[in-house]
Amino acid sequence: MPSTFPIRRIVVAVVLSCTVLVSTTACGGETRTTQNPTQKSAQDAALVAAKASASPTPSAERQRLAKTRFVANAGLAAGAAYQWIVKPYKAGKFKKGAKGRTFALVKAGLAGAFTYNRLKAATENAKGDPLLSKALAPLSSGIDSLKNLGTKLRKGDANDADVSQFEKVIGGVKDAGAGAGAPVKDQVPSAGQLAGG
C-alpha cells in the first residue's frame, strides 16, 4: 500500500491541473457564472480525490516513520556518547593534568546533553510503533538518569559509574531497537549538531 500513496498524489495533481486548464480555456477571457455539468463533475471528483490524499498516513506508514526516526535519534545519541564521553574517558583525557582535558570535558558536557536529548526524542519516536514502545518502556528511568550527567562531565566530576551509566543505557536502547526490528548503528554527530543539542 505505501507504494500507491505517491501515485495517488500524482493522479490528484494531474486531475486538478487538467480541471484548471479546461476551465481556464473554456472561459476564454469571459466571465461565466454557469458551468458545464461535465466540468462540475470533474471538479467535484478532483476535490474528492484531493480530500482522500490529504488523509493521515496509514498506520503501517506511521510505524515505519517512527522506527526510522528512532534509529536516527538513537544512532546519534550512541555516536556522541561513544565518541566524546566513553572513548576519551577510557583514554584518560578527563584526568587532572591530562593534555587537552578542558576541551575534552567541554565536548563531553555537550555530548552528555546531546545524548540525553536524542534519547528522549528517540523515546517519543518509539511511541509510534507498539513493539518498539514496549521494548523501550523499561529504559525510561535509565534515560532520565542521564539528564544531569552532561553538567557533571563538563565540570570534571564524572567517574567510572557515570560513564558506565551512559554505556549501559545506550546498550539497552540498541538492544531494544534490535529486538523490535529497528537496529541502531552509531552515528557521530557533527560539531554543529552537538552544539545545537
N, C-alpha and C positions, 0 to 999 in steps of 0.2 A: 504493500500500500504506500510506503514512503516514496516510491519511485513515480507514482502517478500524481503526487502533490504538485511538483513543479509544472507538469504538463497541464494540469488544471488551470494554473495561473496563466500559462501561455495562451490557452484557449480563451480564457476570460478576457485577456488583453486584446487578442485578435478580434473577438466579437465586439468588444467595446469600441475599438478603433474603427472597425467597419461600420458600426452604427453611427458614430460621429461623422465619418466620411460620407456615408449615404445621406444623413440628414442635412449636412452642410451642402453637399452637392445638390440635393433636391431643392433646397431653399433658393439657391441661385441668387442670393442677394436680396430676395424679397422676404418680407416678414409674413410668416404663415401662422395662423392660430390653430389650424386643424392638422392632424397627422393622418397619414395613410395607415389603415389598420395593420398592414404588414410591418411598417416601421415601428408602430407602437408595440406590437408583439415581440419584435426583435429587441427593442429597448427593454421591455419587461423581462425577456429571457436573459439579457445581459445583466440586468440588476439582480435577478435571482442567482445567476452564476457568480456574480461578484460577492453577494452575501454569503454564498456557500464557501467561497475560497477564503473569506475573512474569518471563518470559524476557527476556534482554537485548534492547535495541533492535536492529533490523536494521542492517546495515552502512550503508545509504543514510541512515538517520536519524542515525547517529553522525557520518557525514561532514558532514551538514547542520549539526548542532550544533557540530562542530569549526570549520566555516567561520564560523558566527555568532559564536562566542566569539572566534575570531581577529580578525574585523572589529572587534568591540567593544574588545578589548585594544589592537590596533594603532591604532585610531582615537583612543583616549585617550592613547596614547603620542605620537602625531603632534600632537594638540591641545596637550598640555602642552609639548612641545619647541618648537613654534612660538610659543605664547602667552607663555611665561615664559623662554625661552632665546634663540631666534633673533630674534624681534621686538625685545625690549629691547636685545639686543646691537647690532643694526643701528641702533637709535635712540640709541646711545651711553650707555645707562644704567649700563653696567658700568665706565665710565672713571672714574679717580680725580677727585674733585671734582664729579661729576655729582649733581644733586639726586635724592634717593631711592635712591642707589647701594646702601646697605646692605640696604634692603628688597628691592631688585631682585635682589641677589646671594643673599639667603636664599631667595627664591622660586625662583630659578634652580637653586640647590642641591637644593631639594626636587623641582623638576621634573626635574632630571637623574636623581635616584634613582628617581623615579616612572616616568620614561620607560624606564629600564633594566628595572625590574621588570615593567612591562606588556609590553615587547618579549619578555622571557623567557617570560612567560605566553602570549603570542601564539605563540611558537615551540612551546611544549608543546601548545597547542590545534591547531596545524597538523599535528601528528603523527597526528591522527585522519583526515586526508584525504591520500591518497598524492600527489596532484598538488601540493597546497599545501606539503606537507612537502618535496617535491623542489625546489620553487621557492625555498623559504626556506633550504635547506641551505647554499648559498654565502654567505649573510649572517651565519652564526653567529659568525664571528670579528669581524665589524664590530659586531655587537650586544654581544659580550663586551668590546670595546674601550671601550664607554660606561660600564662598571662604576664607574670611579673619577672620571669627569668631573663628577659631581654635587658631590663634595667640592672638586674644583678650581674649579668655578664658585662655590661658596659662599665660598671663600677669596679670590675675585677674581683667581685665577691663570689663568683661561681666556683663550685667544687665538683668532685667526681660524680656525686649524686645528681647534681643539676644537669650535667652533660649527659649522664646515662638516662635521665628522665626524657631528654629530647630523643635519644636513640630508641628508647622503649616505646614512646608514643608514635614516632614515625614508623617504627617496625610494625606496631599494631595497626596503624592506618593502612600500610602496604598490604599486610595480611588480610585485613577486612576487604580491601578493594579486590585483591586476587580471588578471594572466596566468593565474591559477588559478581565476578566476571568483568572487573574493571581494574586490571593490573596497573600499578603505578611505577613509573620509572623516574629516577632523579633528573630534574631539570634545573640547572644552575641559573638563577635569575640574573639579569643584567644589573649593573650598579643603579641605573635609573629605577628599575622595578623595586630593588631593595630599599632605596631611599624613599620611594613612594608608598611603601607599606603594602 
